[in-house]
Amino acid sequence: MNWRGQQYWPRPDYLSSSRKRLMPQLLYKGGILAGWGKKQAVAVQRPFFDTLPELEEVSPAQADLAWMLYDIELDPAQNRYQLVHSGTVYTSFDAAVRRITTAEAGPIDFFVAQLQEKLDQQVESGNPPDAPTLADPGLT
């Protein structure tokens, strides 16, 4: 069944995968290995890796974490999918964990404007919230 283009076509949830699955394991298990001074490798699908924040690369000799990137490609001759190694990114364990787990704060003005827009929609719908504006000067 081809669901492409359909409204509810399933797609990977890379954000949840990185924050809810990869990082707790990397912090706990990886933290132990890093404490022992061991080098580590994480194998991930390239599209997943591409959703992570940009990681500072180091030389393979300096790295203590290697991200092994794979793609899933159809082999038409065999009519089977194959895992294909598409590259390796070398990073520092500590720097990579810090970069992935630290959220980047966007401009507060944009955030407040988005909230105000949501409140305005509620007011227009005839179902006003308790606080119809964000005009509190302490927010910005």
C-alpha positions as CSV (number, residue, x, y, z in Angstrom):
1,M,0.0,0.0,0.0
2,N,1.4,3.4,-1.0
3,W,0.4,6.0,1.5
4,R,2.7,8.8,0.1
5,G,0.8,12.0,-0.2
6,Q,-2.0,10.9,2.1
7,Q,-2.9,13.2,5.0
8,Y,-1.9,10.7,7.7
9,W,0.9,9.0,5.9
10,P,3.2,7.4,8.6
11,R,6.7,8.9,8.9
12,P,9.6,8.5,11.3
13,D,9.5,10.5,14.4
14,Y,13.2,11.3,14.6
15,L,12.9,14.0,17.2
16,S,11.3,11.6,19.7
17,S,13.8,8.9,18.8
18,S,16.8,11.1,19.5
19,R,15.5,12.7,22.7
20,K,13.6,9.9,24.2
21,R,15.5,6.8,23.1
22,L,19.1,7.6,21.9
23,M,20.1,10.2,24.4
24,P,19.1,8.4,27.6
25,Q,21.0,5.3,26.4
26,L,24.0,7.4,25.3
27,L,24.0,9.3,28.6
28,Y,23.8,6.2,30.8
29,K,25.6,3.4,29.0
30,G,27.8,5.8,27.0
31,G,28.7,7.7,30.2
32,I,30.0,4.4,31.7
33,L,32.1,3.6,28.7
34,A,33.4,7.2,28.5
35,G,34.3,6.9,32.2
36,W,36.3,3.9,31.4
37,G,38.1,5.7,28.6
38,K,36.6,3.5,25.9
39,K,35.8,4.6,22.4
40,Q,32.3,4.1,21.2
41,A,30.3,3.7,17.9
42,V,26.7,4.5,17.3
43,A,25.1,3.1,14.1
44,V,22.1,5.2,12.9
45,Q,20.2,5.7,9.7
46,R,21.6,8.8,7.8
47,P,18.2,10.6,7.7
48,F,18.0,10.3,11.5
49,F,21.5,11.6,11.9
50,D,20.7,14.6,9.6
51,T,18.0,15.7,12.1
52,L,20.5,16.0,15.0
53,P,22.1,19.4,15.6
54,E,25.3,19.9,13.7
55,L,28.1,18.1,15.6
56,E,31.7,19.3,15.7
57,E,33.8,16.8,13.9
58,V,37.3,15.8,15.1
59,S,39.9,13.6,13.5
60,P,39.5,9.8,14.0
61,A,42.5,9.7,16.2
62,Q,41.0,12.4,18.6
63,A,37.5,11.0,18.5
64,D,36.0,8.9,21.2
65,L,32.6,8.6,19.5
66,A,32.1,7.4,15.9
67,W,28.7,7.9,14.3
68,M,28.3,5.1,11.7
69,L,25.8,6.3,9.1
70,Y,23.7,3.8,7.1
71,D,21.1,4.1,4.3
72,I,18.5,1.5,3.4
73,E,18.7,0.9,-0.4
74,L,16.7,-1.4,-2.6
75,D,18.8,-3.8,-4.6
76,P,16.5,-4.3,-7.7
77,A,18.4,-7.4,-8.8
78,Q,17.6,-9.2,-5.6
79,N,14.4,-7.2,-4.9
80,R,15.7,-6.8,-1.3
81,Y,16.7,-3.9,0.8
82,Q,20.3,-3.6,1.9
83,L,22.0,-1.6,4.6
84,V,24.6,0.5,3.0
85,H,27.3,2.3,5.0
86,S,27.2,5.9,3.8
87,G,29.8,7.5,6.0
88,T,31.3,7.9,9.5
89,V,31.3,11.1,11.5
90,Y,33.9,11.3,14.3
91,T,33.1,13.4,17.4
92,S,34.0,13.9,21.0
93,F,31.6,12.1,23.3
94,D,31.2,15.0,25.7
95,A,30.8,17.7,23.0
96,A,28.2,15.5,21.1
97,V,26.1,14.8,24.2
98,R,26.2,18.5,25.2
99,R,25.2,19.6,21.8
100,I,22.3,17.2,21.4
101,T,20.9,17.7,24.9
102,T,21.1,21.5,24.9
103,A,18.0,23.1,23.4
104,E,18.5,26.3,21.4
105,A,16.3,29.1,22.5
106,G,14.8,31.0,19.7
107,P,13.8,34.7,19.9
108,I,11.3,35.3,22.7
109,D,9.4,37.8,20.6
110,F,8.6,35.1,18.1
111,F,7.5,32.7,20.8
112,V,5.2,35.4,22.5
113,A,3.8,36.3,19.0
114,Q,2.9,32.6,18.4
115,L,1.2,32.4,21.8
116,Q,-0.7,35.6,21.2
117,E,-1.9,34.3,17.8
118,K,-3.2,31.2,19.5
119,L,-5.0,33.3,22.1
120,D,-6.5,35.5,19.4
121,Q,-7.9,32.4,17.7
122,Q,-9.6,31.4,20.9
123,V,-11.1,34.9,21.4
124,E,-12.3,34.9,17.8
125,S,-13.9,31.5,18.2
126,G,-16.1,32.7,21.0
127,N,-14.3,30.7,23.6
128,P,-12.0,33.3,25.1
129,P,-9.3,32.2,27.6
130,D,-9.0,33.6,31.1
131,A,-6.1,35.8,29.9
132,P,-6.9,37.1,26.4
133,T,-3.6,39.0,25.9
134,L,0.0,38.6,26.7
135,A,0.5,42.3,27.2
136,D,2.4,41.7,30.5
137,P,5.6,43.6,30.1
138,G,7.4,41.1,32.2
139,L,7.3,38.4,29.5
140,T,9.6,40.1,27.0
